[in-house]
Every structure is written in C-alpha cells, then in structure tokens.
C-alpha cells in the first residue's frame, strides 16, 4: 500500500518523467531497470548469506514433504 507521502513523490516522479523527451524516457527506463536488477541481486546476496548463517548455526533441517506434513500435524 502506498501512503500519501509516497504517492506524492511517485506523482512528482511521473510528472518529471513526462517533461523528458521520448528518447530520454527510454534511457531513464533502462537506468531504472538496471538499478532494480542491482537492488534485487543485492537482496538475494543478503538472503543467501542469512540462510548460510542459519545453516552454519544448525538451524536448518532436511527432510521430505511427508516429514514436514507430519511435523505440522504435531503442532
């Protein structure tokens, strides 16, 4: 959900982009896609590091789907 402050910033960004030429908008789109990709990669690296730490700490268990379902039934 977008709050009013974020929505206002979002609207400002759209209005600013509309002031650009079509070619500039296309460049902006490429830049945004690249930055979003970088952000997603950074998030994935962080998640992998956290999972590896959980594994090293012994907080990860292995089993089959049946094992999982049995454990859930016990709760």
N, CA, C, O and CB atoms as a CASP TS submission, in Angstrom:
PFRMAT TS
TARGET T0000
AUTHOR 0000-0000-0000
METHOD Language model
MODEL 1
PARENT N/A
ATOM      1  N   UNK     1       0.841  -1.174   0.000  1.00  0.00           N
ATOM      2  CA  UNK     1       0.000   0.000   0.000  1.00  0.00           C
ATOM      3  C   UNK     1       0.887   1.238   0.000  1.00  0.00           C
ATOM      4  O   UNK     1       1.906   1.274   0.689  1.00  0.00           O
ATOM      5  CB  UNK     1      -0.958  -0.002   1.214  1.00  0.00           C
ATOM      6  N   UNK     2       0.505   2.245  -0.767  1.00  0.00           N
ATOM      7  CA  UNK     2       1.274   3.477  -0.886  1.00  0.00           C
ATOM      8  C   UNK     2       0.648   4.529   0.016  1.00  0.00           C
ATOM      9  O   UNK     2      -0.551   4.794  -0.072  1.00  0.00           O
ATOM     10  CB  UNK     2       1.329   3.970  -2.362  1.00  0.00           C
ATOM     11  N   UNK     3       1.472   5.139   0.900  1.00  0.00           N
ATOM     12  CA  UNK     3       0.918   6.202   1.729  1.00  0.00           C
ATOM     13  C   UNK     3       0.898   7.513   0.940  1.00  0.00           C
ATOM     14  O   UNK     3       1.459   7.590  -0.153  1.00  0.00           O
ATOM     15  CB  UNK     3       1.736   6.360   3.038  1.00  0.00           C
ATOM     16  N   UNK     4       0.261   8.530   1.487  1.00  0.00           N
ATOM     17  CA  UNK     4       0.093   9.784   0.761  1.00  0.00           C
ATOM     18  C   UNK     4       1.423  10.434   0.430  1.00  0.00           C
ATOM     19  O   UNK     4       1.578  10.992  -0.656  1.00  0.00           O
ATOM     20  CB  UNK     4      -0.753  10.741   1.563  1.00  0.00           C
ATOM     21  N   UNK     5       2.384  10.376   1.336  1.00  0.00           N
ATOM     22  CA  UNK     5       3.690  10.979   1.081  1.00  0.00           C
ATOM     23  C   UNK     5       4.377  10.285  -0.088  1.00  0.00           C
ATOM     24  O   UNK     5       4.911  10.940  -0.983  1.00  0.00           O
ATOM     25  CB  UNK     5       4.574  10.908   2.339  1.00  0.00           C
ATOM     26  N   UNK     6       4.360   8.959  -0.073  1.00  0.00           N
ATOM     27  CA  UNK     6       4.978   8.199  -1.154  1.00  0.00           C
ATOM     28  C   UNK     6       4.228   8.451  -2.455  1.00  0.00           C
ATOM     29  O   UNK     6       4.845   8.611  -3.508  1.00  0.00           O
ATOM     30  CB  UNK     6       4.999   6.690  -0.823  1.00  0.00           C
ATOM     31  N   UNK     7       2.926   8.487  -2.388  1.00  0.00           N
ATOM     32  CA  UNK     7       2.132   8.726  -3.586  1.00  0.00           C
ATOM     33  C   UNK     7       2.467  10.096  -4.167  1.00  0.00           C
ATOM     34  O   UNK     7       2.542  10.250  -5.386  1.00  0.00           O
ATOM     35  CB  UNK     7       0.624   8.624  -3.272  1.00  0.00           C
ATOM     36  N   UNK     8       2.666  11.071  -3.323  1.00  0.00           N
ATOM     37  CA  UNK     8       3.026  12.408  -3.767  1.00  0.00           C
ATOM     38  C   UNK     8       4.384  12.376  -4.475  1.00  0.00           C
ATOM     39  O   UNK     8       4.539  12.964  -5.545  1.00  0.00           O
ATOM     40  CB  UNK     8       3.057  13.389  -2.572  1.00  0.00           C
ATOM     41  N   UNK     9       5.360  11.696  -3.885  1.00  0.00           N
ATOM     42  CA  UNK     9       6.668  11.562  -4.517  1.00  0.00           C
ATOM     43  C   UNK     9       6.557  10.809  -5.831  1.00  0.00           C
ATOM     44  O   UNK     9       7.220  11.153  -6.810  1.00  0.00           O
ATOM     45  CB  UNK     9       7.645  10.851  -3.584  1.00  0.00           C
ATOM     46  N   UNK    10       5.728   9.792  -5.850  1.00  0.00           N
ATOM     47  CA  UNK    10       5.518   9.000  -7.054  1.00  0.00           C
ATOM     48  C   UNK    10       4.928   9.869  -8.155  1.00  0.00           C
ATOM     49  O   UNK    10       5.373   9.819  -9.302  1.00  0.00           O
ATOM     50  CB  UNK    10       4.598   7.801  -6.763  1.00  0.00           C
ATOM     51  N   UNK    11       3.934  10.659  -7.803  1.00  0.00           N
ATOM     52  CA  UNK    11       3.310  11.544  -8.785  1.00  0.00           C
ATOM     53  C   UNK    11       4.314  12.570  -9.306  1.00  0.00           C
ATOM     54  O   UNK    11       4.333  12.879 -10.497  1.00  0.00           O
ATOM     55  CB  UNK    11       2.095  12.255  -8.172  1.00  0.00           C
ATOM     56  N   UNK    12       5.147  13.095  -8.409  1.00  0.00           N
ATOM     57  CA  UNK    12       6.181  14.048  -8.822  1.00  0.00           C
ATOM     58  C   UNK    12       7.151  13.400  -9.807  1.00  0.00           C
ATOM     59  O   UNK    12       7.563  14.023 -10.785  1.00  0.00           O
ATOM     60  CB  UNK    12       6.947  14.581  -7.595  1.00  0.00           C
ATOM     61  N   UNK    13       7.511  12.143  -9.540  1.00  0.00           N
ATOM     62  CA  UNK    13       8.436  11.431 -10.430  1.00  0.00           C
ATOM     63  C   UNK    13       7.816  11.239 -11.806  1.00  0.00           C
ATOM     64  O   UNK    13       8.486  11.404 -12.826  1.00  0.00           O
ATOM     65  CB  UNK    13       8.825  10.068  -9.831  1.00  0.00           C
ATOM     66  N   UNK    14       6.543  10.892 -11.830  1.00  0.00           N
ATOM     67  CA  UNK    14       5.847  10.716 -13.116  1.00  0.00           C
ATOM     68  C   UNK    14       5.803  12.033 -13.869  1.00  0.00           C
ATOM     69  O   UNK    14       6.083  12.080 -15.067  1.00  0.00           O
ATOM     70  CB  UNK    14       4.412  10.176 -12.901  1.00  0.00           C
ATOM     71  N   UNK    15       5.456  13.091 -13.174  1.00  0.00           N
ATOM     72  CA  UNK    15       5.373  14.399 -13.822  1.00  0.00           C
ATOM     73  C   UNK    15       6.740  14.831 -14.338  1.00  0.00           C
ATOM     74  O   UNK    15       6.837  15.408 -15.420  1.00  0.00           O
ATOM     75  CB  UNK    15       4.816  15.449 -12.849  1.00  0.00           C
ATOM     76  N   UNK    16       7.794  14.560 -13.579  1.00  0.00           N
ATOM     77  CA  UNK    16       9.148  14.907 -14.025  1.00  0.00           C
ATOM     78  C   UNK    16       9.513  14.099 -15.273  1.00  0.00           C
ATOM     79  O   UNK    16      10.092  14.637 -16.216  1.00  0.00           O
ATOM     80  CB  UNK    16      10.182  14.652 -12.893  1.00  0.00           C
ATOM     81  N   UNK    17       9.174  12.815 -15.274  1.00  0.00           N
ATOM     82  CA  UNK    17       9.478  11.970 -16.427  1.00  0.00           C
ATOM     83  C   UNK    17       8.720  12.437 -17.663  1.00  0.00           C
ATOM     84  O   UNK    17       9.234  12.355 -18.778  1.00  0.00           O
ATOM     85  CB  UNK    17       9.138  10.509 -16.123  1.00  0.00           C
ATOM     86  N   UNK    18       7.514  12.920 -17.470  1.00  0.00           N
ATOM     87  CA  UNK    18       6.716  13.392 -18.606  1.00  0.00           C
ATOM     88  C   UNK    18       7.316  14.637 -19.258  1.00  0.00           C
ATOM     89  O   UNK    18       6.993  14.957 -20.402  1.00  0.00           O
ATOM     90  CB  UNK    18       5.294  13.688 -18.155  1.00  0.00           C
ATOM     91  N   UNK    19       8.183  15.333 -18.539  1.00  0.00           N
ATOM     92  CA  UNK    19       8.836  16.514 -19.091  1.00  0.00           C
ATOM     93  C   UNK    19      10.008  16.141 -20.008  1.00  0.00           C
ATOM     94  O   UNK    19      10.527  16.982 -20.743  1.00  0.00           O
ATOM     95  CB  UNK    19       9.324  17.416 -17.960  1.00  0.00           C
ATOM     96  N   UNK    20      10.414  14.876 -19.953  1.00  0.00           N
ATOM     97  CA  UNK    20      11.536  14.400 -20.764  1.00  0.00           C
ATOM     98  C   UNK    20      11.072  14.059 -22.176  1.00  0.00           C
ATOM     99  O   UNK    20       9.892  13.809 -22.423  1.00  0.00           O
ATOM    100  CB  UNK    20      12.194  13.171 -20.109  1.00  0.00           C
ATOM    101  N   UNK    21      12.026  14.057 -23.082  1.00  0.00           N
ATOM    102  CA  UNK    21      11.721  13.604 -24.445  1.00  0.00           C
ATOM    103  C   UNK    21      11.520  12.092 -24.415  1.00  0.00           C
ATOM    104  O   UNK    21      11.838  11.434 -23.425  1.00  0.00           O
ATOM    105  CB  UNK    21      12.865  14.000 -25.450  1.00  0.00           C
ATOM    106  N   UNK    22      10.995  11.557 -25.496  1.00  0.00           N
ATOM    107  CA  UNK    22      10.772  10.116 -25.577  1.00  0.00           C
ATOM    108  C   UNK    22      12.100   9.376 -25.436  1.00  0.00           C
ATOM    109  O   UNK    22      12.177   8.376 -24.723  1.00  0.00           O
ATOM    110  CB  UNK    22      10.081   9.742 -26.910  1.00  0.00           C
ATOM    111  N   UNK    23      13.142   9.856 -26.107  1.00  0.00           N
ATOM    112  CA  UNK    23      14.450   9.197 -26.006  1.00  0.00           C
ATOM    113  C   UNK    23      14.977   9.239 -24.576  1.00  0.00           C
ATOM    114  O   UNK    23      15.529   8.250 -24.092  1.00  0.00           O
ATOM    115  CB  UNK    23      15.459   9.860 -26.957  1.00  0.00           C
ATOM    116  N   UNK    24      14.814  10.365 -23.900  1.00  0.00           N
ATOM    117  CA  UNK    24      15.263  10.470 -22.511  1.00  0.00           C
ATOM    118  C   UNK    24      14.473   9.533 -21.608  1.00  0.00           C
ATOM    119  O   UNK    24      15.035   8.947 -20.684  1.00  0.00           O
ATOM    120  CB  UNK    24      15.132  11.912 -22.013  1.00  0.00           C
ATOM    121  N   UNK    25      13.180   9.385 -21.864  1.00  0.00           N
ATOM    122  CA  UNK    25      12.357   8.451 -21.080  1.00  0.00           C
ATOM    123  C   UNK    25      12.838   7.023 -21.269  1.00  0.00           C
ATOM    124  O   UNK    25      12.863   6.239 -20.320  1.00  0.00           O
ATOM    125  CB  UNK    25      10.874   8.564 -21.479  1.00  0.00           C
ATOM    126  N   UNK    26      13.222   6.684 -22.499  1.00  0.00           N
ATOM    127  CA  UNK    26      13.718   5.334 -22.760  1.00  0.00           C
ATOM    128  C   UNK    26      15.030   5.089 -22.024  1.00  0.00           C
ATOM    129  O   UNK    26      15.246   4.005 -21.481  1.00  0.00           O
ATOM    130  CB  UNK    26      13.906   5.113 -24.268  1.00  0.00           C
ATOM    131  N   UNK    27      15.899   6.083 -22.004  1.00  0.00           N
ATOM    132  CA  UNK    27      17.154   5.955 -21.259  1.00  0.00           C
ATOM    133  C   UNK    27      16.843   5.814 -19.768  1.00  0.00           C
ATOM    134  O   UNK    27      17.424   4.970 -19.087  1.00  0.00           O
ATOM    135  CB  UNK    27      18.086   7.183 -21.515  1.00  0.00           C
ATOM    136  N   UNK    28      15.926   6.643 -19.265  1.00  0.00           N
ATOM    137  CA  UNK    28      15.524   6.564 -17.860  1.00  0.00           C
ATOM    138  C   UNK    28      14.996   5.175 -17.536  1.00  0.00           C
ATOM    139  O   UNK    28      15.340   4.603 -16.501  1.00  0.00           O
ATOM    140  CB  UNK    28      14.459   7.627 -17.539  1.00  0.00           C
ATOM    141  N   UNK    29      14.173   4.640 -18.403  1.00  0.00           N
ATOM    142  CA  UNK    29      13.620   3.298 -18.205  1.00  0.00           C
ATOM    143  C   UNK    29      14.734   2.255 -18.117  1.00  0.00           C
ATOM    144  O   UNK    29      14.697   1.376 -17.255  1.00  0.00           O
ATOM    145  CB  UNK    29      12.652   2.942 -19.347  1.00  0.00           C
ATOM    146  N   UNK    30      15.722   2.352 -19.005  1.00  0.00           N
ATOM    147  CA  UNK    30      16.850   1.417 -18.967  1.00  0.00           C
ATOM    148  C   UNK    30      17.626   1.548 -17.661  1.00  0.00           C
ATOM    149  O   UNK    30      17.994   0.547 -17.045  1.00  0.00           O
ATOM    150  CB  UNK    30      17.786   1.658 -20.161  1.00  0.00           C
ATOM    151  N   UNK    31      17.872   2.784 -17.244  1.00  0.00           N
ATOM    152  CA  UNK    31      18.614   3.013 -15.999  1.00  0.00           C
ATOM    153  C   UNK    31      17.841   2.427 -14.816  1.00  0.00           C
ATOM    154  O   UNK    31      18.425   1.764 -13.959  1.00  0.00           O
ATOM    155  CB  UNK    31      18.869   4.533 -15.781  1.00  0.00           C
ATOM    156  N   UNK    32      16.540   2.668 -14.770  1.00  0.00           N
ATOM    157  CA  UNK    32      15.725   2.138 -13.672  1.00  0.00           C
ATOM    158  C   UNK    32      15.731   0.618 -13.659  1.00  0.00           C
ATOM    159  O   UNK    32      15.830   0.006 -12.596  1.00  0.00           O
ATOM    160  CB  UNK    32      14.290   2.649 -13.779  1.00  0.00           C
ATOM    161  N   UNK    33      15.627   0.011 -14.818  1.00  0.00           N
ATOM    162  CA  UNK    33      15.650  -1.459 -14.890  1.00  0.00           C
ATOM    163  C   UNK    33      16.969  -2.004 -14.373  1.00  0.00           C
ATOM    164  O   UNK    33      16.995  -2.983 -13.627  1.00  0.00           O
ATOM    165  CB  UNK    33      15.416  -1.937 -16.331  1.00  0.00           C
ATOM    166  N   UNK    34      18.070  -1.363 -14.775  1.00  0.00           N
ATOM    167  CA  UNK    34      19.384  -1.812 -14.318  1.00  0.00           C
ATOM    168  C   UNK    34      19.511  -1.664 -12.803  1.00  0.00           C
ATOM    169  O   UNK    34      20.019  -2.562 -12.132  1.00  0.00           O
ATOM    170  CB  UNK    34      20.498  -1.022 -15.023  1.00  0.00           C
ATOM    171  N   UNK    35      19.058  -0.553 -12.273  1.00  0.00           N
ATOM    172  CA  UNK    35      19.159  -0.330 -10.825  1.00  0.00           C
ATOM    173  C   UNK    35      18.265  -1.276 -10.046  1.00  0.00           C
ATOM    174  O   UNK    35      18.640  -1.751  -8.974  1.00  0.00           O
ATOM    175  CB  UNK    35      18.801   1.108 -10.485  1.00  0.00           C
ATOM    176  N   UNK    36      17.092  -1.548 -10.578  1.00  0.00           N
ATOM    177  CA  UNK    36      16.201  -2.510  -9.921  1.00  0.00           C
ATOM    178  C   UNK    36      16.860  -3.892  -9.916  1.00  0.00           C
ATOM    179  O   UNK    36      16.811  -4.606  -8.914  1.00  0.00           O
ATOM    180  CB  UNK    36      14.811  -2.565 -10.638  1.00  0.00           C
ATOM    181  N   UNK    37      17.473  -4.260 -11.034  1.00  0.00           N
ATOM    182  CA  UNK    37      18.185  -5.541 -11.099  1.00  0.00           C
ATOM    183  C   UNK    37      19.303  -5.605 -10.082  1.00  0.00           C
ATOM    184  O   UNK    37      19.487  -6.630  -9.425  1.00  0.00           O
ATOM    185  CB  UNK    37      18.746  -5.770 -12.493  1.00  0.00           C
ATOM    186  N   UNK    38      20.059  -4.511  -9.943  1.00  0.00           N
ATOM    187  CA  UNK    38      21.133  -4.473  -8.956  1.00  0.00           C
ATOM    188  C   UNK    38      20.585  -4.612  -7.538  1.00  0.00           C
ATOM    189  O   UNK    38      21.148  -5.334  -6.715  1.00  0.00           O
ATOM    190  CB  UNK    38      21.928  -3.175  -9.087  1.00  0.00           C
ATOM    191  N   UNK    39      19.495  -3.923  -7.262  1.00  0.00           N
ATOM    192  CA  UNK    39      18.886  -3.997  -5.934  1.00  0.00           C
ATOM    193  C   UNK    39      18.419  -5.412  -5.630  1.00  0.00           C
ATOM    194  O   UNK    39      18.634  -5.921  -4.530  1.00  0.00           O
ATOM    195  CB  UNK    39      17.712  -3.019  -5.827  1.00  0.00           C
ATOM    196  N   UNK    40      17.777  -6.047  -6.612  1.00  0.00           N
ATOM    197  CA  UNK    40      17.306  -7.424  -6.405  1.00  0.00           C
ATOM    198  C   UNK    40      18.471  -8.377  -6.186  1.00  0.00           C
ATOM    199  O   UNK    40      18.383  -9.286  -5.361  1.00  0.00           O
ATOM    200  CB  UNK    40      16.469  -7.891  -7.603  1.00  0.00           C
ATOM    201  N   UNK    41      19.568  -8.175  -6.925  1.00  0.00           N
ATOM    202  CA  UNK    41      20.745  -9.026  -6.728  1.00  0.00           C
ATOM    203  C   UNK    41      21.314  -8.836  -5.332  1.00  0.00           C
ATOM    204  O   UNK    41      21.687  -9.807  -4.673  1.00  0.00           O
ATOM    205  CB  UNK    41      21.819  -8.720  -7.783  1.00  0.00           C
ATOM    206  N   UNK    42      21.382  -7.587  -4.878  1.00  0.00           N
ATOM    207  CA  UNK    42      21.893  -7.318  -3.532  1.00  0.00           C
ATOM    208  C   UNK    42      21.009  -7.961  -2.471  1.00  0.00           C
ATOM    209  O   UNK    42      21.511  -8.515  -1.493  1.00  0.00           O
ATOM    210  CB  UNK    42      21.990  -5.809  -3.289  1.00  0.00           C
ATOM    211  N   UNK    43      19.697  -7.890  -2.661  1.00  0.00           N
ATOM    212  CA  UNK    43      18.776  -8.522  -1.713  1.00  0.00           C
ATOM    213  C   UNK    43      18.979 -10.031  -1.693  1.00  0.00           C
ATOM    214  O   UNK    43      18.969 -10.648  -0.628  1.00  0.00           O
ATOM    215  CB  UNK    43      17.318  -8.188  -2.069  1.00  0.00           C
ATOM    216  N   UNK    44      19.162 -10.624  -2.865  1.00  0.00           N
ATOM    217  CA  UNK    44      19.374 -12.067  -2.950  1.00  0.00           C
ATOM    218  C   UNK    44      20.668 -12.467  -2.257  1.00  0.00           C
ATOM    219  O   UNK    44      20.710 -13.470  -1.545  1.00  0.00           O
ATOM    220  CB  UNK    44      19.399 -12.520  -4.413  1.00  0.00           C
ATOM    221  N   UNK    45      21.725 -11.682  -2.462  1.00  0.00           N
ATOM    222  CA  UNK    45      23.003 -11.966  -1.797  1.00  0.00           C
ATOM    223  C   UNK    45      22.824 -11.925  -0.284  1.00  0.00           C
ATOM    224  O   UNK    45      23.356 -12.777   0.427  1.00  0.00           O
ATOM    225  CB  UNK    45      24.092 -10.953  -2.239  1.00  0.00           C
ATOM    226  N   UNK    46      22.081 -10.944   0.211  1.00  0.00           N
ATOM    227  CA  UNK    46      21.833 -10.841   1.652  1.00  0.00           C
ATOM    228  C   UNK    46      21.040 -12.035   2.165  1.00  0.00           C
ATOM    229  O   UNK    46      21.345 -12.579   3.227  1.00  0.00           O
ATOM    230  CB  UNK    46      21.088  -9.546   1.974  1.00  0.00           C
ATOM    231  N   UNK    47      20.031 -12.438   1.416  1.00  0.00           N
ATOM    232  CA  UNK    47      19.215 -13.581   1.821  1.00  0.00           C
ATOM    233  C   UNK    47      20.041 -14.863   1.846  1.00  0.00           C
ATOM    234  O   UNK    47      19.914 -15.669   2.767  1.00  0.00           O
ATOM    235  CB  UNK    47      18.018 -13.744   0.878  1.00  0.00           C
ATOM    236  N   UNK    48      20.877 -15.050   0.843  1.00  0.00           N
ATOM    237  CA  UNK    48      21.722 -16.243   0.795  1.00  0.00           C
ATOM    238  C   UNK    48      22.683 -16.250   1.979  1.00  0.00           C
ATOM    239  O   UNK    48      22.900 -17.290   2.601  1.00  0.00           O
ATOM    240  CB  UNK    48      22.505 -16.307  -0.537  1.00  0.00           C
ATOM    241  N   UNK    49      23.259 -15.091   2.290  1.00  0.00           N
ATOM    242  CA  UNK    49      24.172 -15.007   3.434  1.00  0.00           C
ATOM    243  C   UNK    49      23.444 -15.357   4.729  1.00  0.00           C
ATOM    244  O   UNK    49      23.997 -16.056   5.579  1.00  0.00           O
ATOM    245  CB  UNK    49      24.788 -13.597   3.535  1.00  0.00           C
ATOM    246  N   UNK    50      22.218 -14.881   4.886  1.00  0.00           N
ATOM    247  CA  UNK    50      21.442 -15.181   6.092  1.00  0.00           C
ATOM    248  C   UNK    50      21.131 -16.672   6.183  1.00  0.00           C
ATOM    249  O   UNK    50      21.227 -17.260   7.260  1.00  0.00           O
ATOM    250  CB  UNK    50      20.137 -14.369   6.109  1.00  0.00           C
ATOM    251  N   UNK    51      20.764 -17.278   5.073  1.00  0.00           N
ATOM    252  CA  UNK    51      20.461 -18.712   5.066  1.00  0.00           C
ATOM    253  C   UNK    51      21.719 -19.524   5.374  1.00  0.00           C
ATOM    254  O   UNK    51      21.666 -20.504   6.117  1.00  0.00           O
ATOM    255  CB  UNK    51      19.870 -19.137   3.702  1.00  0.00           C
ATOM    256  N   UNK    52      22.841 -19.112   4.802  1.00  0.00           N
ATOM    257  CA  UNK    52      24.094 -19.822   5.096  1.00  0.00           C
ATOM    258  C   UNK    52      24.443 -19.727   6.573  1.00  0.00           C
ATOM    259  O   UNK    52      24.912 -20.698   7.166  1.00  0.00           O
ATOM    260  CB  UNK    52      25.245 -19.259   4.250  1.00  0.00           C
ATOM    261  N   UNK    53      24.219 -18.579   7.160  1.00  0.00           N
ATOM    262  CA  UNK    53      24.493 -18.413   8.588  1.00  0.00           C
ATOM    263  C   UNK    53      23.566 -19.307   9.409  1.00  0.00           C
ATOM    264  O   UNK    53      24.006 -19.931  10.374  1.00  0.00           O
ATOM    265  CB  UNK    53      24.325 -16.932   9.009  1.00  0.00           C
ATOM    266  N   UNK    54      22.301 -19.375   9.038  1.00  0.00           N
ATOM    267  CA  UNK    54      21.362 -20.269   9.718  1.00  0.00           C
ATOM    268  C   UNK    54      21.822 -21.717   9.596  1.00  0.00           C
ATOM    269  O   UNK    54      21.723 -22.487  10.551  1.00  0.00           O
ATOM    270  CB  UNK    54      19.943 -20.110   9.139  1.00  0.00           C
ATOM    271  N   UNK    55      22.321 -22.084   8.427  1.00  0.00           N
ATOM    272  CA  UNK    55      22.810 -23.446   8.212  1.00  0.00           C
ATOM    273  C   UNK    55      24.011 -23.712   9.107  1.00  0.00           C
ATOM    274  O   UNK    55      24.083 -24.753   9.759  1.00  0.00           O
ATOM    275  CB  UNK    55      23.182 -23.671   6.730  1.00  0.00           C
ATOM    276  N   UNK    56      24.965 -22.765   9.141  1.00  0.00           N
ATOM    277  CA  UNK    56      26.159 -22.922   9.978  1.00  0.00           C
ATOM    278  C   UNK    56      25.794 -23.029  11.456  1.00  0.00           C
ATOM    279  O   UNK    56      26.456 -23.734  12.219  1.00  0.00           O
ATOM    280  CB  UNK    56      27.118 -21.745   9.763  1.00  0.00           C
ATOM    281  N   UNK    57      24.738 -22.326  11.850  1.00  0.00           N
ATOM    282  CA  UNK    57      24.312 -22.338  13.254  1.00  0.00           C
ATOM    283  C   UNK    57      23.512 -23.597  13.590  1.00  0.00           C
ATOM    284  O   UNK    57      23.165 -23.824  14.749  1.00  0.00           O
ATOM    285  CB  UNK    57      23.474 -21.094  13.562  1.00  0.00           C
ATOM    286  N   UNK    58      23.225 -24.405  12.589  1.00  0.00           N
ATOM    287  CA  UNK    58      22.489 -25.645  12.822  1.00  0.00           C
ATOM    288  C   UNK    58      20.987 -25.459  12.922  1.00  0.00           C
ATOM    289  O   UNK    58      20.285 -26.302  13.479  1.00  0.00           O
ATOM    290  CB  UNK    58      22.981 -26.289  14.066  1.00  0.00           C
ATOM    291  N   UNK    59      20.495 -24.351  12.380  1.00  0.00           N
ATOM    292  CA  UNK    59      19.059 -24.066  12.459  1.00  0.00           C
ATOM    293  C   UNK    59      18.294 -24.524  11.230  1.00  0.00           C
ATOM    294  O   UNK    59      17.143 -24.135  11.033  1.00  0.00           O
ATOM    295  CB  UNK    59      18.841 -22.591  12.658  1.00  0.00           C
ATOM    296  N   UNK    60      18.919 -25.344  10.406  1.00  0.00           N
ATOM    297  CA  UNK    60      18.287 -25.828   9.184  1.00  0.00           C
ATOM    298  C   UNK    60      18.171 -27.339   9.279  1.00  0.00           C
ATOM    299  O   UNK    60      19.128 -28.029   9.630  1.00  0.00           O
ATOM    300  CB  UNK    60      19.092 -25.402   7.913  1.00  0.00           C
ATOM    301  N   UNK    61      16.984 -27.842   8.961  1.00  0.00           N
ATOM    302  CA  UNK    61      16.779 -29.285   8.965  1.00  0.00           C
ATOM    303  C   UNK    61      16.365 -29.728   7.579  1.00  0.00           C
ATOM    304  O   UNK    61      15.770 -28.968   6.815  1.00  0.00           O
ATOM    305  CB  UNK    61      15.720 -29.699  10.012  1.00  0.00           C
ATOM    306  N   UNK    62      16.686 -30.957   7.273  1.00  0.00           N
ATOM    307  CA  UNK    62      16.345 -31.532   5.981  1.00  0.00           C
ATOM    308  C   UNK    62      15.327 -32.637   6.174  1.00  0.00           C
ATOM    309  O   UNK    62      15.302 -33.302   7.210  1.00  0.00           O
ATOM    310  CB  UNK    62      17.597 -32.065   5.265  1.00  0.00           C
ATOM    311  N   UNK    63      14.493 -32.827   5.173  1.00  0.00           N
ATOM    312  CA  UNK    63      13.513 -33.898   5.231  1.00  0.00           C
ATOM    313  C   UNK    63      12.636 -33.856   4.001  1.00  0.00           C
ATOM    314  O   UNK    63      12.787 -33.001   3.129  1.00  0.00           O
ATOM    315  CB  UNK    63      12.664 -33.799   6.500  1.00  0.00           C
ATOM    316  N   UNK    64      11.728 -34.789   3.956  1.00  0.00           N
ATOM    317  CA  UNK    64      10.819 -34.873   2.820  1.00  0.00           C
ATOM    318  C   UNK    64       9.564 -34.056   3.108  1.00  0.00           C
ATOM    319  O   UNK    64       9.384 -33.530   4.207  1.00  0.00           O
ATOM    320  CB  UNK    64      10.454 -36.346   2.514  1.00  0.00           C
ATOM    321  N   UNK    65       8.719 -33.962   2.120  1.00  0.00           N
ATOM    322  CA  UNK    65       7.437 -33.283   2.300  1.00  0.00           C
ATOM    323  C   UNK    65       6.619 -34.031   3.347  1.00  0.00           C
ATOM    324  O   UNK    65       5.916 -33.412   4.146  1.00  0.00           O
ATOM    325  CB  UNK    65       6.658 -33.188   0.954  1.00  0.00           C
ATOM    326  N   UNK    66       6.707 -35.337   3.346  1.00  0.00           N
ATOM    327  CA  UNK    66       5.989 -36.139   4.345  1.00  0.00           C
ATOM    328  C   UNK    66       6.460 -35.800   5.751  1.00  0.00           C
ATOM    329  O   UNK    66       5.654 -35.696   6.676  1.00  0.00           O
ATOM    330  CB  UNK    66       6.183 -37.641   4.075  1.00  0.00           C
ATOM    331  N   UNK    67       7.777 -35.625   5.908  1.00  0.00           N
ATOM    332  CA  UNK    67       8.316 -35.235   7.211  1.00  0.00           C
ATOM    333  C   UNK    67       7.736 -33.893   7.653  1.00  0.00           C
ATOM    334  O   UNK    67       7.336 -33.723   8.805  1.00  0.00           O
ATOM    335  CB  UNK    67       9.854 -35.160   7.158  1.00  0.00           C
ATOM    336  N   UNK    68       7.697 -32.955   6.730  1.00  0.00           N
ATOM    337  CA  UNK    68       7.154 -31.633   7.031  1.00  0.00           C
ATOM    338  C   UNK    68       5.689 -31.732   7.430  1.00  0.00           C
ATOM    339  O   UNK    68       5.268 -31.130   8.418  1.00  0.00           O
ATOM    340  CB  UNK    68       7.312 -30.697   5.825  1.00  0.00           C
ATOM    341  N   UNK    69       4.920 -32.486   6.669  1.00  0.00           N
ATOM    342  CA  UNK    69       3.490 -32.616   6.963  1.00  0.00           C
ATOM    343  C   UNK    69       3.282 -33.277   8.320  1.00  0.00           C
ATOM    344  O   UNK    69       2.381 -32.882   9.062  1.00  0.00           O
ATOM    345  CB  UNK    69       2.779 -33.428   5.861  1.00  0.00           C
ATOM    346  N   UNK    70       4.083 -34.258   8.655  1.00  0.00           N
ATOM    347  CA  UNK    70       3.980 -34.921   9.958  1.00  0.00           C
ATOM    348  C   UNK    70       4.273 -33.945  11.076  1.00  0.00           C
ATOM    349  O   UNK    70       3.585 -33.926  12.097  1.00  0.00           O
ATOM    350  CB  UNK    70       4.935 -36.114  10.039  1.00  0.00           C
ATOM    351  N   UNK    71       5.304 -33.131  10.877  1.00  0.00           N
ATOM    352  CA  UNK    71       5.659 -32.137  11.890  1.00  0.00           C
ATOM    353  C   UNK    71       4.541 -31.117  12.066  1.00  0.00           C
ATOM    354  O   UNK    71       4.240 -30.709  13.188  1.00  0.00           O
ATOM    355  CB  UNK    71       6.965 -31.427  11.511  1.00  0.00           C
ATOM    356  N   UNK    72       3.931 -30.708  10.967  1.00  0.00           N
ATOM    357  CA  UNK    72       2.840 -29.732  11.046  1.00  0.00           C
ATOM    358  C   UNK    72       1.635 -30.333  11.771  1.00  0.00           C
ATOM    359  O   UNK    72       0.939 -29.640  12.514  1.00  0.00           O
ATOM    360  CB  UNK    72       2.431 -29.258   9.632  1.00  0.00           C
ATOM    361  N   UNK    73       1.395 -31.621  11.549  1.00  0.00           N
ATOM    362  CA  UNK    73       0.281 -32.280  12.224  1.00  0.00           C
ATOM    363  C   UNK    73       0.497 -32.325  13.739  1.00  0.00           C
ATOM    364  O   UNK    73      -0.468 -32.332  14.504  1.00  0.00           O
ATOM    365  CB  UNK    73       0.095 -33.697  11.676  1.00  0.00           C
ATOM    366  N   UNK    74       1.760 -32.357  14.170  1.00  0.00           N
ATOM    367  CA  UNK    74       2.070 -32.408  15.588  1.00  0.00           C
ATOM    368  C   UNK    74       1.852 -31.073  16.295  1.00  0.00           C
ATOM    369  O   UNK    74       1.743 -31.033  17.521  1.00  0.00           O
ATOM    370  CB  UNK    74       3.488 -32.851  15.776  1.00  0.00           C
ATOM    371  N   UNK    75       1.788 -30.000  15.544  1.00  0.00           N
ATOM    372  CA  UNK    75       1.624 -28.674  16.159  1.00  0.00           C
ATOM    373  C   UNK    75       0.245 -28.494  16.626  1.00  0.00           C
ATOM    374  O   UNK    75      -0.090 -27.443  17.171  1.00  0.00           O
ATOM    375  CB  UNK    75       1.980 -27.568  15.208  1.00  0.00           C
TER
END
